[in-house]
């Protein structure tokens, strides 16, 4: 039986592992913590592929040199290589993108491409979009195992995204209702500081954004508390 490894710290990928076993007839092992991703462990498993549907840590060089590691990136590479792709795309008003399946190499998100699939960022929180992307990635993995394509080098000039910093969650300076809606929803997922404002000693954080039908206003869930010393501005 073909052995594969799924590497993700996201809880919804536990279900992906079981689904992939059923759909492909392959055996999948889930690695969910960086300390589990070791050369010795993978050598014992002898996987055909090591898939990274959502991973925020560097992949050790000895891992991607020894095994065929496939990463999934939410941009139409070479545009948008780098960190926080969902947030960087929405912040730039780019709502139609691709999910790219790449072979992992030394330069981040610069490896050759196995396949791409279209993906829309027009509606939904970051959490909802990540889960929608997971369903597409699952089907991409099924296709990769069925066809085992040779990846093709990327073509064109690269655009690099920087990983977002906590202070960039501040809503100060965001002007239109649609920009406010986008700013709140693109940060509405675990792992990112939510959109916030600081007013008169109070810290207001926002989730669950809904844009009004006339696109003139936004409703959201707001948590209000005193500003604490560790809060960013």
Secondary structure, DSSP 8 states (H G I E B T S, - for coil): --EEEEEE--TTHHHHHHHHHHHH--EEEEE-SGGG--HHHHHHHT-SEEEEEE--S---HHHHHHS-EEEEESS-TTEEEES-HHHHHHHTT--EEEEEEEE--SSTT-S-EEEEEEEE-SSS-HHHHHHHHHHHHHHHHHHHHHH----B---S--EEE----GGGGB-TT--SHHHHHHHHHHT-STTS--EEEEETTEEEEEEEEEE-TTSS-EEEEEEEEE--TT---
